[in-house]
Amino acid sequence: MKSKTSASSAERGVLKGWPAIAKFLGQPVSVAQRWGKTGMPVKKQGRFVTALQEELIAGLGAKLGESPCT
């Protein structure tokens, strides 16, 4: 039953927990957590953190497009 819930979340592009978010970003968990504190679009749901894949991609695109002088 748990795998059915996980599959439906994955189909919708929902990442649950820092390990899943970090794996999607290709970064260690500590880096994902730091990025979460500095504005990465994550939502706290009780004791869990979730993120939408498309919001992370959009957020990374915005960061990459920023000028290093700002």
PQR file with spaces between the fields and no chain letter, atoms N, CA, C, O and H, PARSE charges and radii, in Angstrom:
ATOM       1  N    MET     1       0.815   -1.187    0.000 -0.4000 1.5000
ATOM       2  CA   MET     1       0.000    0.000    0.000 -0.0000 2.0000
ATOM       3  C    MET     1       0.860    1.252    0.000  0.5500 1.7000
ATOM       4  O    MET     1       0.508    2.242   -0.642 -0.5500 1.4000
ATOM       5  N    LYS     2       1.975    1.225    0.706 -0.4000 1.5000
ATOM       6  CA   LYS     2       2.873    2.364    0.752 -0.0000 2.0000
ATOM       7  C    LYS     2       3.443    2.675   -0.625  0.5500 1.7000
ATOM       8  O    LYS     2       3.570    3.842   -0.993 -0.5500 1.4000
ATOM       9  H    LYS     2       2.260    0.421    1.227  0.4000 1.0000
ATOM      10  N    SER     3       3.788    1.646   -1.385 -0.4000 1.5000
ATOM      11  CA   SER     3       4.353    1.867   -2.710 -0.0000 2.0000
ATOM      12  C    SER     3       3.343    2.515   -3.644  0.5500 1.7000
ATOM      13  O    SER     3       3.723    3.273   -4.536 -0.5500 1.4000
ATOM      14  H    SER     3       3.686    0.697   -1.086  0.4000 1.0000
ATOM      15  N    LYS     4       2.053    2.225   -3.450 -0.4000 1.5000
ATOM      16  CA   LYS     4       1.009    2.842   -4.270 -0.0000 2.0000
ATOM      17  C    LYS     4       0.967    4.345   -4.019  0.5500 1.7000
ATOM      18  O    LYS     4       0.838    5.124   -4.963 -0.5500 1.4000
ATOM      19  H    LYS     4       1.743    1.609   -2.726  0.4000 1.0000
ATOM      20  N    THR     5       1.074    4.764   -2.755 -0.4000 1.5000
ATOM      21  CA   THR     5       1.099    6.183   -2.413 -0.0000 2.0000
ATOM      22  C    THR     5       2.351    6.840   -2.965  0.5500 1.7000
ATOM      23  O    THR     5       2.274    7.937   -3.517 -0.5500 1.4000
ATOM      24  H    THR     5       1.178    4.131   -1.988  0.4000 1.0000
ATOM      25  N    SER     6       3.496    6.198   -2.830 -0.4000 1.5000
ATOM      26  CA   SER     6       4.742    6.742   -3.347 -0.0000 2.0000
ATOM      27  C    SER     6       4.688    6.881   -4.853  0.5500 1.7000
ATOM      28  O    SER     6       5.165    7.875   -5.402 -0.5500 1.4000
ATOM      29  H    SER     6       3.558    5.306   -2.381  0.4000 1.0000
ATOM      30  N    ALA     7       4.119    5.908   -5.523 -0.4000 1.5000
ATOM      31  CA   ALA     7       4.030    5.967   -6.979 -0.0000 2.0000
ATOM      32  C    ALA     7       3.150    7.124   -7.413  0.5500 1.7000
ATOM      33  O    ALA     7       3.487    7.823   -8.369 -0.5500 1.4000
ATOM      34  H    ALA     7       3.732    5.101   -5.077  0.4000 1.0000
ATOM      35  N    SER     8       2.034    7.345   -6.738 -0.4000 1.5000
ATOM      36  CA   SER     8       1.167    8.448   -7.131 -0.0000 2.0000
ATOM      37  C    SER     8       1.828    9.792   -6.861  0.5500 1.7000
ATOM      38  O    SER     8       1.636   10.735   -7.629 -0.5500 1.4000
ATOM      39  H    SER     8       1.760    6.777   -5.962  0.4000 1.0000
ATOM      40  N    SER     9       2.603    9.899   -5.784 -0.4000 1.5000
ATOM      41  CA   SER     9       3.336   11.131   -5.502 -0.0000 2.0000
ATOM      42  C    SER     9       4.400   11.376   -6.557  0.5500 1.7000
ATOM      43  O    SER     9       4.568   12.501   -7.029 -0.5500 1.4000
ATOM      44  H    SER     9       2.759    9.133   -5.160  0.4000 1.0000
ATOM      45  N    ALA    10       5.113   10.329   -6.925 -0.4000 1.5000
ATOM      46  CA   ALA    10       6.163   10.468   -7.931 -0.0000 2.0000
ATOM      47  C    ALA    10       5.583   10.846   -9.285  0.5500 1.7000
ATOM      48  O    ALA    10       6.182   11.624  -10.028 -0.5500 1.4000
ATOM      49  H    ALA    10       4.977    9.415   -6.542  0.4000 1.0000
ATOM      50  N    GLU    11       4.417   10.295   -9.603 -0.4000 1.5000
ATOM      51  CA   GLU    11       3.775   10.634  -10.871 -0.0000 2.0000
ATOM      52  C    GLU    11       3.399   12.105  -10.926  0.5500 1.7000
ATOM      53  O    GLU    11       3.424   12.714  -11.995 -0.5500 1.4000
ATOM      54  H    GLU    11       3.930    9.663   -9.000  0.4000 1.0000
ATOM      55  N    ARG    12       3.054   12.674   -9.790 -0.4000 1.5000
ATOM      56  CA   ARG    12       2.679   14.086   -9.737 -0.0000 2.0000
ATOM      57  C    ARG    12       3.903   14.985   -9.604  0.5500 1.7000
ATOM      58  O    ARG    12       3.760   16.208   -9.616 -0.5500 1.4000
ATOM      59  H    ARG    12       3.033   12.179   -8.921  0.4000 1.0000
ATOM      60  N    GLY    13       5.082   14.428   -9.481 -0.4000 1.5000
ATOM      61  CA   GLY    13       6.291   15.230   -9.352 -0.0000 2.0000
ATOM      62  C    GLY    13       6.533   15.750   -7.955  0.5500 1.7000
ATOM      63  O    GLY    13       7.217   16.758   -7.775 -0.5500 1.4000
ATOM      64  H    GLY    13       5.198   13.434   -9.472  0.4000 1.0000
ATOM      65  N    VAL    14       5.976   15.070   -6.955 -0.4000 1.5000
ATOM      66  CA   VAL    14       6.151   15.487   -5.565 -0.0000 2.0000
ATOM      67  C    VAL    14       7.312   14.710   -4.963  0.5500 1.7000
ATOM      68  O    VAL    14       7.344   13.481   -5.015 -0.5500 1.4000
ATOM      69  H    VAL    14       5.421   14.251   -7.101  0.4000 1.0000
ATOM      70  N    LEU    15       8.253   15.431   -4.396 -0.4000 1.5000
ATOM      71  CA   LEU    15       9.381   14.818   -3.705 -0.0000 2.0000
ATOM      72  C    LEU    15       9.131   14.956   -2.210  0.5500 1.7000
ATOM      73  O    LEU    15       8.835   16.050   -1.731 -0.5500 1.4000
ATOM      74  H    LEU    15       8.227   16.430   -4.354  0.4000 1.0000
ATOM      75  N    LYS    16       9.247   13.853   -1.465 -0.4000 1.5000
ATOM      76  CA   LYS    16       8.970   13.874   -0.034 -0.0000 2.0000
ATOM      77  C    LYS    16      10.235   13.537    0.731  0.5500 1.7000
ATOM      78  O    LYS    16      10.791   12.447    0.588 -0.5500 1.4000
ATOM      79  H    LYS    16       9.488   12.964   -1.854  0.4000 1.0000
ATOM      80  N    GLY    17      10.680   14.471    1.536 -0.4000 1.5000
ATOM      81  CA   GLY    17      11.846   14.267    2.387 -0.0000 2.0000
ATOM      82  C    GLY    17      13.121   14.812    1.762  0.5500 1.7000
ATOM      83  O    GLY    17      13.256   14.887    0.541 -0.5500 1.4000
ATOM      84  H    GLY    17      10.229   15.356    1.652  0.4000 1.0000
ATOM      85  N    TRP    18      14.047   15.189    2.629 -0.4000 1.5000
ATOM      86  CA   TRP    18      15.317   15.746    2.160 -0.0000 2.0000
ATOM      87  C    TRP    18      16.112   14.778    1.292  0.5500 1.7000
ATOM      88  O    TRP    18      16.715   15.212    0.311 -0.5500 1.4000
ATOM      89  H    TRP    18      13.937   15.128    3.621  0.4000 1.0000
ATOM      90  N    PRO    19      16.139   13.475    1.613 -0.5600 1.5000
ATOM      91  CA   PRO    19      16.900   12.565    0.745  0.2800 2.0000
ATOM      92  C    PRO    19      16.381   12.539   -0.694  0.5500 1.7000
ATOM      93  O    PRO    19      17.175   12.509   -1.634 -0.5500 1.4000
ATOM      94  N    ALA    20      15.063   12.549   -0.874 -0.4000 1.5000
ATOM      95  CA   ALA    20      14.491   12.532   -2.220 -0.0000 2.0000
ATOM      96  C    ALA    20      14.770   13.840   -2.955  0.5500 1.7000
ATOM      97  O    ALA    20      15.070   13.835   -4.149 -0.5500 1.4000
ATOM      98  H    ALA    20      14.418   12.573   -0.110  0.4000 1.0000
ATOM      99  N    ILE    21      14.671   14.961   -2.237 -0.4000 1.5000
ATOM     100  CA   ILE    21      14.944   16.267   -2.835 -0.0000 2.0000
ATOM     101  C    ILE    21      16.415   16.360   -3.234  0.5500 1.7000
ATOM     102  O    ILE    21      16.740   16.820   -4.329 -0.5500 1.4000
ATOM     103  H    ILE    21      14.428   14.965   -1.267  0.4000 1.0000
ATOM     104  N    ALA    22      17.297   15.922   -2.341 -0.4000 1.5000
ATOM     105  CA   ALA    22      18.735   15.973   -2.619 -0.0000 2.0000
ATOM     106  C    ALA    22      19.101   15.088   -3.813  0.5500 1.7000
ATOM     107  O    ALA    22      19.902   15.487   -4.659 -0.5500 1.4000
ATOM     108  H    ALA    22      17.033   15.549   -1.452  0.4000 1.0000
ATOM     109  N    LYS    23      18.519   13.898   -3.882 -0.4000 1.5000
ATOM     110  CA   LYS    23      18.794   12.996   -5.001 -0.0000 2.0000
ATOM     111  C    LYS    23      18.349   13.626   -6.316  0.5500 1.7000
ATOM     112  O    LYS    23      19.068   13.546   -7.311 -0.5500 1.4000
ATOM     113  H    LYS    23      17.869   13.575   -3.195  0.4000 1.0000
ATOM     114  N    PHE    24      17.173   14.251   -6.332 -0.4000 1.5000
ATOM     115  CA   PHE    24      16.673   14.906   -7.535 -0.0000 2.0000
ATOM     116  C    PHE    24      17.618   16.027   -7.974  0.5500 1.7000
ATOM     117  O    PHE    24      17.843   16.221   -9.168 -0.5500 1.4000
ATOM     118  H    PHE    24      16.589   14.315   -5.522  0.4000 1.0000
ATOM     119  N    LEU    25      18.170   16.764   -7.002 -0.4000 1.5000
ATOM     120  CA   LEU    25      19.077   17.876   -7.307 -0.0000 2.0000
ATOM     121  C    LEU    25      20.497   17.416   -7.607  0.5500 1.7000
ATOM     122  O    LEU    25      21.305   18.178   -8.139 -0.5500 1.4000
ATOM     123  H    LEU    25      17.986   16.606   -6.032  0.4000 1.0000
ATOM     124  N    GLY    26      20.797   16.166   -7.263 -0.4000 1.5000
ATOM     125  CA   GLY    26      22.158   15.658   -7.460 -0.0000 2.0000
ATOM     126  C    GLY    26      23.144   16.245   -6.461  0.5500 1.7000
ATOM     127  O    GLY    26      24.317   16.454   -6.772 -0.5500 1.4000
ATOM     128  H    GLY    26      20.141   15.547   -6.831  0.4000 1.0000
ATOM     129  N    GLN    27      22.649   16.508   -5.257 -0.4000 1.5000
ATOM     130  CA   GLN    27      23.461   17.127   -4.210 -0.0000 2.0000
ATOM     131  C    GLN    27      23.332   16.325   -2.924  0.5500 1.7000
ATOM     132  O    GLN    27      22.392   15.545   -2.772 -0.5500 1.4000
ATOM     133  H    GLN    27      21.696   16.338   -5.004  0.4000 1.0000
ATOM     134  N    PRO    28      24.276   16.510   -1.989 -0.5600 1.5000
ATOM     135  CA   PRO    28      24.120   15.880   -0.678  0.2800 2.0000
ATOM     136  C    PRO    28      22.931   16.485    0.076  0.5500 1.7000
ATOM     137  O    PRO    28      22.506   17.602   -0.218 -0.5500 1.4000
ATOM     138  N    VAL    29      22.406   15.748    1.039 -0.4000 1.5000
ATOM     139  CA   VAL    29      21.273   16.213    1.834 -0.0000 2.0000
ATOM     140  C    VAL    29      21.603   17.548    2.509  0.5500 1.7000
ATOM     141  O    VAL    29      20.749   18.433    2.564 -0.5500 1.4000
ATOM     142  H    VAL    29      22.752   14.841    1.278  0.4000 1.0000
ATOM     143  N    SER    30      22.814   17.704    3.016 -0.4000 1.5000
ATOM     144  CA   SER    30      23.176   18.946    3.710 -0.0000 2.0000
ATOM     145  C    SER    30      23.082   20.159    2.789  0.5500 1.7000
ATOM     146  O    SER    30      22.695   21.241    3.232 -0.5500 1.4000
ATOM     147  H    SER    30      23.507   16.985    2.971  0.4000 1.0000
ATOM     148  N    VAL    31      23.427   19.995    1.527 -0.4000 1.5000
ATOM     149  CA   VAL    31      23.335   21.098    0.563 -0.0000 2.0000
ATOM     150  C    VAL    31      21.868   21.428    0.281  0.5500 1.7000
ATOM     151  O    VAL    31      21.495   22.600    0.235 -0.5500 1.4000
ATOM     152  H    VAL    31      23.742   19.117    1.167  0.4000 1.0000
ATOM     153  N    ALA    32      21.042   20.408    0.094 -0.4000 1.5000
ATOM     154  CA   ALA    32      19.613   20.624   -0.138 -0.0000 2.0000
ATOM     155  C    ALA    32      18.978   21.349    1.050  0.5500 1.7000
ATOM     156  O    ALA    32      18.157   22.247    0.862 -0.5500 1.4000
ATOM     157  H    ALA    32      21.345   19.456    0.132  0.4000 1.0000
ATOM     158  N    GLN    33      19.351   20.968    2.256 -0.4000 1.5000
ATOM     159  CA   GLN    33      18.808   21.618    3.449 -0.0000 2.0000
ATOM     160  C    GLN    33      19.257   23.078    3.513  0.5500 1.7000
ATOM     161  O    GLN    33      18.470   23.955    3.869 -0.5500 1.4000
ATOM     162  H    GLN    33      20.018   20.239    2.409  0.4000 1.0000
ATOM     163  N    ARG    34      20.507   23.337    3.172 -0.4000 1.5000
ATOM     164  CA   ARG    34      21.008   24.718    3.173 -0.0000 2.0000
ATOM     165  C    ARG    34      20.260   25.547    2.141  0.5500 1.7000
ATOM     166  O    ARG    34      19.865   26.679    2.416 -0.5500 1.4000
ATOM     167  H    ARG    34      21.147   22.625    2.883  0.4000 1.0000
ATOM     168  N    TRP    35      20.067   24.982    0.951 -0.4000 1.5000
ATOM     169  CA   TRP    35      19.326   25.694   -0.098 -0.0000 2.0000
ATOM     170  C    TRP    35      17.888   25.944    0.346  0.5500 1.7000
ATOM     171  O    TRP    35      17.306   26.976    0.011 -0.5500 1.4000
ATOM     172  H    TRP    35      20.388   24.062    0.727  0.4000 1.0000
ATOM     173  N    GLY    36      17.312   25.006    1.099 -0.4000 1.5000
ATOM     174  CA   GLY    36      15.960   25.186    1.622 -0.0000 2.0000
ATOM     175  C    GLY    36      15.866   26.367    2.570  0.5500 1.7000
ATOM     176  O    GLY    36      14.853   27.065    2.603 -0.5500 1.4000
ATOM     177  H    GLY    36      17.785   24.168    1.372  0.4000 1.0000
ATOM     178  N    LYS    37      16.920   26.590    3.339 -0.4000 1.5000
ATOM     179  CA   LYS    37      16.942   27.721    4.268 -0.0000 2.0000
ATOM     180  C    LYS    37      17.150   29.048    3.546  0.5500 1.7000
ATOM     181  O    LYS    37      16.809   30.104    4.079 -0.5500 1.4000
ATOM     182  H    LYS    37      17.744   26.023    3.312  0.4000 1.0000
ATOM     183  N    THR    38      17.710   29.004    2.333 -0.4000 1.5000
ATOM     184  CA   THR    38      18.001   30.241    1.609 -0.0000 2.0000
ATOM     185  C    THR    38      17.022   30.514    0.477  0.5500 1.7000
ATOM     186  O    THR    38      17.318   31.294   -0.429 -0.5500 1.4000
ATOM     187  H    THR    38      17.988   28.147    1.899  0.4000 1.0000
ATOM     188  N    GLY    39      15.855   29.875    0.523 -0.4000 1.5000
ATOM     189  CA   GLY    39      14.816   30.250   -0.412 -0.0000 2.0000
ATOM     190  C    GLY    39      14.386   29.229   -1.441  0.5500 1.7000
ATOM     191  O    GLY    39      13.519   29.525   -2.263 -0.5500 1.4000
ATOM     192  H    GLY    39      15.614   29.242    1.259  0.4000 1.0000
ATOM     193  N    MET    40      14.958   28.040   -1.429 -0.4000 1.5000
ATOM     194  CA   MET    40      14.504   27.007   -2.358 -0.0000 2.0000
ATOM     195  C    MET    40      13.049   26.684   -2.030  0.5500 1.7000
ATOM     196  O    MET    40      12.692   26.590   -0.856 -0.5500 1.4000
ATOM     197  H    MET    40      15.663   27.799   -0.762  0.4000 1.0000
ATOM     198  N    PRO    41      12.189   26.510   -3.063 -0.5600 1.5000
ATOM     199  CA   PRO    41      10.757   26.298   -2.812  0.2800 2.0000
ATOM     200  C    PRO    41      10.429   24.920   -2.243  0.5500 1.7000
ATOM     201  O    PRO    41      10.174   23.970   -2.983 -0.5500 1.4000
ATOM     202  N    VAL    42      10.440   24.833   -0.918 -0.4000 1.5000
ATOM     203  CA   VAL    42      10.045   23.606   -0.221 -0.0000 2.0000
ATOM     204  C    VAL    42       8.925   23.949    0.750  0.5500 1.7000
ATOM     205  O    VAL    42       8.797   25.092    1.189 -0.5500 1.4000
ATOM     206  H    VAL    42      10.647   25.605   -0.317  0.4000 1.0000
ATOM     207  N    LYS    43       8.122   22.956    1.077 -0.4000 1.5000
ATOM     208  CA   LYS    43       7.008   23.156    2.006 -0.0000 2.0000
ATOM     209  C    LYS    43       7.138   22.168    3.151  0.5500 1.7000
ATOM     210  O    LYS    43       7.414   20.988    2.934 -0.5500 1.4000
ATOM     211  H    LYS    43       8.226   22.027    0.720  0.4000 1.0000
ATOM     212  N    LYS    44       6.939   22.644    4.358 -0.4000 1.5000
ATOM     213  CA   LYS    44       6.933   21.757    5.519 -0.0000 2.0000
ATOM     214  C    LYS    44       5.521   21.264    5.724  0.5500 1.7000
ATOM     215  O    LYS    44       4.576   22.050    5.789 -0.5500 1.4000
ATOM     216  H    LYS    44       6.715   23.602    4.535  0.4000 1.0000
ATOM     217  N    GLN    45       5.384   19.941    5.828 -0.4000 1.5000
ATOM     218  CA   GLN    45       4.098   19.307    6.096 -0.0000 2.0000
ATOM     219  C    GLN    45       4.282   18.414    7.306  0.5500 1.7000
ATOM     220  O    GLN    45       4.698   17.261    7.196 -0.5500 1.4000
ATOM     221  H    GLN    45       6.152   19.302    5.775  0.4000 1.0000
ATOM     222  N    GLY    46       3.962   18.972    8.460 -0.4000 1.5000
ATOM     223  CA   GLY    46       4.209   18.241    9.700 -0.0000 2.0000
ATOM     224  C    GLY    46       5.703   18.103    9.914  0.5500 1.7000
ATOM     225  O    GLY    46       6.424   19.100    9.963 -0.5500 1.4000
ATOM     226  H    GLY    46       3.623   19.909    8.549  0.4000 1.0000
ATOM     227  N    ARG    47       6.166   16.877   10.041 -0.4000 1.5000
ATOM     228  CA   ARG    47       7.602   16.670   10.239 -0.0000 2.0000
ATOM     229  C    ARG    47       8.326   16.371    8.936  0.5500 1.7000
ATOM     230  O    ARG    47       9.524   16.090    8.943 -0.5500 1.4000
ATOM     231  H    ARG    47       5.581   16.067   10.001  0.4000 1.0000
ATOM     232  N    PHE    48       7.607   16.430    7.816 -0.4000 1.5000
ATOM     233  CA   PHE    48       8.208   16.164    6.518 -0.0000 2.0000
ATOM     234  C    PHE    48       8.363   17.433    5.703  0.5500 1.7000
ATOM     235  O    PHE    48       7.674   18.426    5.936 -0.5500 1.4000
ATOM     236  H    PHE    48       6.634   16.658    7.811  0.4000 1.0000
ATOM     237  N    VAL    49       9.268   17.391    4.755 -0.4000 1.5000
ATOM     238  CA   VAL    49       9.461   18.476    3.803 -0.0000 2.0000
ATOM     239  C    VAL    49       9.122   17.917    2.433  0.5500 1.7000
ATOM     240  O    VAL    49       9.528   16.806    2.094 -0.5500 1.4000
ATOM     241  H    VAL    49       9.828   16.585    4.565  0.4000 1.0000
ATOM     242  N    THR    50       8.379   18.683    1.641 -0.4000 1.5000
ATOM     243  CA   THR    50       8.048   18.258    0.291 -0.0000 2.0000
ATOM     244  C    THR    50       8.418   19.362   -0.686  0.5500 1.7000
ATOM     245  O    THR    50       8.554   20.527   -0.312 -0.5500 1.4000
ATOM     246  H    THR    50       8.050   19.587    1.916  0.4000 1.0000
ATOM     247  N    ALA    51       8.577   18.975   -1.934 -0.4000 1.5000
ATOM     248  CA   ALA    51       8.861   19.939   -2.992 -0.0000 2.0000
ATOM     249  C    ALA    51       8.300   19.387   -4.297  0.5500 1.7000
ATOM     250  O    ALA    51       8.240   18.175   -4.500 -0.5500 1.4000
ATOM     251  H    ALA    51       8.466   18.028   -2.238  0.4000 1.0000
ATOM     252  N    LEU    52       7.896   20.289   -5.168 -0.4000 1.5000
ATOM     253  CA   LEU    52       7.446   19.902   -6.499 -0.0000 2.0000
ATOM     254  C    LEU    52       8.636   19.998   -7.448  0.5500 1.7000
ATOM     255  O    LEU    52       9.376   20.981   -7.438 -0.5500 1.4000
ATOM     256  H    LEU    52       7.945   21.274   -5.003  0.4000 1.0000
ATOM     257  N    GLN    53       8.806   18.968   -8.264 -0.4000 1.5000
ATOM     258  CA   GLN    53       9.942   18.940   -9.186 -0.0000 2.0000
ATOM     259  C    GLN    53       9.969   20.169  -10.082  0.5500 1.7000
ATOM     260  O    GLN    53      11.025   20.773  -10.264 -0.5500 1.4000
ATOM     261  H    GLN    53       8.205   18.169   -8.272  0.4000 1.0000
ATOM     262  N    GLU    54       8.824   20.550  -10.644 -0.4000 1.5000
ATOM     263  CA   GLU    54       8.824   21.685  -11.567 -0.0000 2.0000
ATOM     264  C    GLU    54       9.142   23.000  -10.858  0.5500 1.7000
ATOM     265  O    GLU    54       9.731   23.890  -11.470 -0.5500 1.4000
ATOM     266  H    GLU    54       7.966   20.059  -10.496  0.4000 1.0000
ATOM     267  N    GLU    55       8.767   23.147   -9.574 -0.4000 1.5000
ATOM     268  CA   GLU    55       9.127   24.354   -8.821 -0.0000 2.0000
ATOM     269  C    GLU    55      10.626   24.398   -8.557  0.5500 1.7000
ATOM     270  O    GLU    55      11.233   25.468   -8.609 -0.5500 1.4000
ATOM     271  H    GLU    55       8.288   22.423   -9.077  0.4000 1.0000
ATOM     272  N    LEU    56      11.230   23.241   -8.273 -0.4000 1.5000
ATOM     273  CA   LEU    56      12.677   23.200   -8.061 -0.0000 2.0000
ATOM     274  C    LEU    56      13.413   23.562   -9.348  0.5500 1.7000
ATOM     275  O    LEU    56      14.383   24.320   -9.323 -0.5500 1.4000
ATOM     276  H    LEU    56      10.736   22.373   -8.231  0.4000 1.0000
ATOM     277  N    ILE    57      12.950   23.022  -10.467 -0.4000 1.5000
ATOM     278  CA   ILE    57      13.579   23.319  -11.750 -0.0000 2.0000
ATOM     279  C    ILE    57      13.470   24.806  -12.070  0.5500 1.7000
ATOM     280  O    ILE    57      14.438   25.426  -12.510 -0.5500 1.4000
ATOM     281  H    ILE    57      12.163   22.406  -10.488  0.4000 1.0000
ATOM     282  N    ALA    58      12.287   25.373  -11.847 -0.4000 1.5000
ATOM     283  CA   ALA    58      12.082   26.801  -12.103 -0.0000 2.0000
ATOM     284  C    ALA    58      12.965   27.648  -11.187  0.5500 1.7000
ATOM     285  O    ALA    58      13.553   28.639  -11.620 -0.5500 1.4000
ATOM     286  H    ALA    58      11.501   24.870  -11.489  0.4000 1.0000
ATOM     287  N    GLY    59      13.050   27.250   -9.924 -0.4000 1.5000
ATOM     288  CA   GLY    59      13.884   27.979   -8.970 -0.0000 2.0000
ATOM     289  C    GLY    59      15.353   27.915   -9.321  0.5500 1.7000
ATOM     290  O    GLY    59      16.066   28.911   -9.193 -0.5500 1.4000
ATOM     291  H    GLY    59      12.572   26.445   -9.572  0.4000 1.0000
ATOM     292  N    LEU    60      15.818   26.751   -9.763 -0.4000 1.5000
ATOM     293  CA   LEU    60      17.213   26.625  -10.175 -0.0000 2.0000
ATOM     294  C    LEU    60      17.484   27.449  -11.426  0.5500 1.7000
ATOM     295  O    LEU    60      18.540   28.069  -11.550 -0.5500 1.4000
ATOM     296  H    LEU    60      15.239   25.942   -9.867  0.4000 1.0000
ATOM     297  N    GLY    61      16.544   27.457  -12.340 -0.4000 1.5000
ATOM     298  CA   GLY    61      16.710   28.255  -13.561 -0.0000 2.0000
ATOM     299  C    GLY    61      16.828   29.730  -13.245  0.5500 1.7000
ATOM     300  O    GLY    61      17.631   30.436  -13.854 -0.5500 1.4000
ATOM     301  H    GLY    61      15.686   26.954  -12.239  0.4000 1.0000
ATOM     302  N    ALA    62      16.031   30.200  -12.297 -0.4000 1.5000
ATOM     303  CA   ALA    62      16.094   31.608  -11.891 -0.0000 2.0000
ATOM     304  C    ALA    62      17.444   31.914  -11.250  0.5500 1.7000
ATOM     305  O    ALA    62      18.042   32.955  -11.522 -0.5500 1.4000
ATOM     306  H    ALA    62      15.379   29.626  -11.803  0.4000 1.0000
ATOM     307  N    LYS    63      17.923   31.009  -10.399 -0.4000 1.5000
ATOM     308  CA   LYS    63      19.222   31.215   -9.747 -0.0000 2.0000
ATOM     309  C    LYS    63      20.363   31.231  -10.764  0.5500 1.7000
ATOM     310  O    LYS    63      21.275   32.052  -10.666 -0.5500 1.4000
ATOM     311  H    LYS    63      17.437   30.163  -10.178  0.4000 1.0000
ATOM     312  N    LEU    64      20.311   30.328  -11.732 -0.4000 1.5000
ATOM     313  CA   LEU    64      21.372   30.254  -12.741 -0.0000 2.0000
ATOM     314  C    LEU    64      21.368   31.473  -13.649  0.5500 1.7000
ATOM     315  O    LEU    64      22.407   31.844  -14.196 -0.5500 1.4000
ATOM     316  H    LEU    64      19.570   29.661  -11.811  0.4000 1.0000
ATOM     317  N    GLY    65      20.212   32.097  -13.813 -0.4000 1.5000
ATOM     318  CA   GLY    65      20.113   33.270  -14.671 -0.0000 2.0000
ATOM     319  C    GLY    65      20.513   34.561  -13.996  0.5500 1.7000
ATOM     320  O    GLY    65      20.630   35.591  -14.660 -0.5500 1.4000
ATOM     321  H    GLY    65      19.368   31.796  -13.368  0.4000 1.0000
ATOM     322  N    GLU    66      20.731   34.531  -12.660 -0.4000 1.5000
ATOM     323  CA   GLU    66      21.104   35.724  -11.937 -0.0000 2.0000
ATOM     324  C    GLU    66      22.526   36.149  -12.250  0.5500 1.7000
ATOM     325  O    GLU    66      23.392   35.322  -12.535 -0.5500 1.4000
ATOM     326  H    GLU    66      20.636   33.694  -12.121  0.4000 1.0000
ATOM     327  N    SER    67      22.748   37.438  -12.193 -0.4000 1.5000
ATOM     328  CA   SER    67      24.093   37.978  -12.384 -0.0000 2.0000
ATOM     329  C    SER    67      24.916   37.744  -11.136  0.5500 1.7000
ATOM     330  O    SER    67      24.396   37.924  -10.035 -0.5500 1.4000
ATOM     331  H    SER    67      22.045   38.110  -11.961  0.4000 1.0000
ATOM     332  N    PRO    68      26.186   37.349  -11.253 -0.5600 1.5000
ATOM     333  CA   PRO    68      27.013   37.124  -10.063  0.2800 2.0000
ATOM     334  C    PRO    68      27.311   38.392   -9.301  0.5500 1.7000
ATOM     335  O    PRO    68      27.776   38.324   -8.163 -0.5500 1.4000
ATOM     336  N    CYS    69      27.058   39.557   -9.893 -0.4000 1.5000
ATOM     337  CA   CYS    69      27.348   40.821   -9.242 -0.0000 2.0000
ATOM     338  C    CYS    69      26.208   41.301   -8.348  0.5500 1.7000
ATOM     339  O    CYS    69      26.367   42.297   -7.643 -0.5500 1.4000
ATOM     340  H    CYS    69      26.681   39.613  -10.818  0.4000 1.0000
ATOM     341  N    THR    70      25.061   40.617   -8.359 -0.4000 1.5000
ATOM     342  CA   THR    70      23.928   41.082   -7.563 -0.0000 2.0000
ATOM     343  C    THR    70      23.929   40.510   -6.185  0.5500 1.7000
ATOM     344  O    THR    70      23.035   40.808   -5.392 -0.5500 1.4000
ATOM     345  H    THR    70      24.932   39.808   -8.932  0.4000 1.0000
